Amino acid sequence: MSELQTILAPDFLLRNSLYAGCVVGVACPLVGVYFIMRRMIFLGVALPQISSAGIALAFFLHGLGLHFLPHATEEHWMVLVGSLTLTGSALFLLAVLERRARAGTEARIGVAYVMATAASILMIAASPHGEAHVLSLLKGEIVAVSDQSLSILMGGYALVVAALIACYRELLLVSYDRDMAIALGRRSGAWDVALFTIIGLTISLGVMTVGPLVVFAMLLIPPLAALRLVRGMVHISVLAAVIGVGSALVGFYVSFRYDLPLGPTDAVVAGCVFGIALVVAPWVRGFRG
């Protein structure tokens, strides 16, 4: 109980980390529902790693004197631009290849994941900024979130959630039944671009703040758990967000109580919720009739 009182105290030293975990726990599952609907689970694995490669690339180019932003630009913005650029480019390329040749999509995503991982390692090793410094950004310092990082995360994710709500019908139709969307006169290509932009922003902001492991866990595990318990897009989205923020809260308490790494703890807690969902799903379906 004393640990809980410490965590809830207004002057708690790690309150930014708690808030960041909760924000990611709400926003990422809402985006992750579309990964599940579009059967893009493997893409959810690859994109956080590609985003990490974008962070490493930004530092690598900056160290070589190739400044794509003014030299005095703060580190957070440089990292965000690098992450967004590479994530957006990868999304665009994969989308183009998928529309031209649907076969082999998983293979292309697998190649992208391997290449991004290898490129990250090589650029970290060659970075003039120091391996330890760049590596800490790639992992996401969730236990040391600054006020600026938290503000950027909350502002960006507020835009993401607002866009998901405003474009709910179109994104749902294009994701669920593309042929029907085209028949109804929807510009499916434009809505694909909108969704991929939302995905790219969500992953880039999350990886920059909490790291790829937490982002991947929150993108996929809460929606998968919710899918086994409820039906309907709205119900799945709401329950996924509840599971995400609940996992972040419980994970933070367990991490603080037992002095464990926060990111992996959040992921394990979310995985345990998924396991519980698998066990109780038959009873829930039986209750619904």
N, C-alpha and C positions, 0 to 999 in steps of 0.2 A: 504493500500500500504506500510506503514511503517513496518508492520509485515513481509510482503513478502521480503522487502529489508533486514530486519534483518536475516531472515532465509537463504537467498542467500549469505549473507556475508561470506567470507572465514574464518573468526575467530569466527563464530557462535558457541556458547557453546555446543549446542545440535546437532551438525552436525553428530556425530557418530550415534545418534538415527535415524536421517533422512536417512543416508546411509543404516543402518541396515534394516529399514522398506522397503526401495526400493529394496534391495537385496532379502529379503524374498518375496517381491511382485513380483519379476521376477521369481525366482527359484521354489517356492512352486506351483504356478499354472501350470508350465510345468510338474511337477510330478503329480499334481492333475488330469490332463487330463487322466492319466492311471487309477486313482480311478474311474472316471466316466465311462471309457470304460469297465472296468472290473466289474462294478456295485458293487463297494466296498465302497460306501459312508459311511456306518456305521463304517467301519474300519478306515476311516479318522477321525471319532469322537473318537474312542477308542485309537488309537495309540498315539496321543499327550498326553493323560492322562497316558498311560502306560509309555511313556518316562518320564513324571513327576515323576511317581512312581520309576523309575530307579534312578532319581536324589536323591529322598528322601532315597532310599535304600543305595546309596553310602555314604551319610552322616551318616546314622544310623550305618552301618558296620564300618565306619571309627571311629565313636565315641566309639564303643565297642572294638576298638583295632584290628579289623580284617582289616588290611591294604592290599588291593589288588594291591596298587601302593606304591612306596616308600613314607615314611612319609613326606618327604620334597616336594613331588609333588604338584604343584600349584592346587588350587581349581578348576580352569576351566577344567583341564584335568581329574581330579577325577570325576567331574560331567559328563563330556562327556563320559567317559568309562562306568560309571553306566547307563547312559541313553541309550547308544548304546547297551550295553549288554542285558538289559531287553527288549528293543524294538526289537532287533534282535531275541532274544529267543522267544518272543511272536509271531513274524511274522513266524518263523520256525514252531512253534507248531500249529498255526492256519492253515498254508499251508498244513501241514501233515494231520491234521484232515479233512480239506476240500477235499483232494484227496481221503481219505479213505471213507468219508461219506459226500456227498455234502448237504444232508438235514440238516437243523438246523444251517446253517452257521451264520445267523443273531443272533440266540440265543447264540451261542458261543461268538460272538463278544460282545453282550450285557453283558454276564457274565464277560468277560474280562474287560470291561469298569467299571462295578460296583466294581469288585475286586481291580482293579488298583486305583480307587478313594478312596475306604475304606482303602487300604493298605497305600496310601500316607498320609492320615489323621493320621493314627495310628503311622506311623514312624516319622512324623513331631512332634507329641505330645511327642514321646519318645526320640527324638534326643537330645543328649548332647550338640550339637552346638547351641541350642537355636531355639525356634520355629520361631521367627521373621526372623532370618537370612536364614533359610532353606526355609521358605515360600516365601521370596522375590525372591529366585532363581527359585522356582517353577512357580511363576507368570511371571517371565521374566522381568528384569528391563530394558525395552526398552528405558526409558528416561535417563538411566545411563549406556549406553553401553561403555565399556572401549576400548582403542585402541587394546588391545590383543583380546578381544572378537570379535571385528569387523574384525580383521585380520583372526582369525580362521573361522568365518562365511563366509567371502568372499573367502578364500582359499578352504574351503569345498564345497561351492556352485559352485565354478568354476569347480571343479572336477565333481560335479553332472551334470551340464549343458553340459560339454564336453562328459560325458558318455552317456547322453540322445541323443546327436547329433550323436556320433559315432555308437551307437547301435540302431539307430532309426528304421531301417527296421525290425530287428529281434524282438525288443520289441513290435512294432506295430502288427506284424504278430501273435506273441504268444498271445497277449492280445485280438486281434480282432477275430481271428479264430484259436483256438488251434489245432483243428483236421487237418486243412490245413497245419499248421506249422509242425505237426508230419508227414504228408504225404509227405512234401517236404524235410524231413530229418533233420529238425531243432531239436536241443536238447531242448525241451520245458522246462524240469526241470531245466536245467542250466540257461536258460534265465529268468525263474521265480526267481531263486536265485539272479541273477544280478539285476533284478528290485526291489526285496525286499531289497537288500542291499542299493540300491539308495534311496528307500523310508525311510529305517531306518536312514541313514545318514542325509537325509534332515530333517526329523522330530526331530531327536536328537539335531542337531545343532540349529534348529529354536527354539525349546522349551527352550534350554539352554540360548538363547539370548533374545528372545522376548516373550516367554511364549506360553502355549498351545492354548489360545484363538485366537491369531493372526495367528498361524500356521494353525489351523483348518479352520479359515475363508479364508485364502489365498489358502489353498489346494483345497477347494471345490467351493467357491462362484464364483471366476473369471472363472473357466472352465465351470460351469453351465450357467453363463451368456453368455459366448462366444458360447456355443453349440446352443443357441437359435438364434444366429445372423448370423453365418457362417457355412459352411460345409467343410469337409476335415481336416485331422489331423493337417497339417501344419498351416492352417488358424486358426483353433481353438486354437492351442498352442500359436501362436503369439498374437492373440487377448486376450487370457487369461492372458498372461504376461503383455500386455499393460494395461489391466484393473487392474491387481494386482499392478503394480507400480504406476498407476494413483491414485488408491485408497489410497496407502501409502502416496503419495504426498499431496493429498487433505486432507486426515485424519490428517496428521501432521500439516498442516496449520490451520485446524479447531481446533485441540487440542491446538495449541499454541495461537491462536487468542482468544479462549474462555476459556482457562485454564481447559481443560477437560482431563481425562485419555486417554493416547495415544492409547493403545491396543484396548479397546472397540470402540474408535472413528474410527480407521481403519476398524474394523469389520462392524460397522454400515454403513460407506461410501460404502464398498464393497456390502453390502446388498441393499443399495439404487440403486447402479448400476444394480444389478440383477433385482430389481423391474422395472427399466426403460427398461431393456432388455425384460422383459415379456410383457411390454406395446407395445414396438415398433416391436416386433418379427413378428406379422401378416403383418405389412406393409413391413418389410424387405423381408419376404417370397413372398409377392405379387410382389414386385419389381423384385425379382430374377425370378419370373415366375414359 
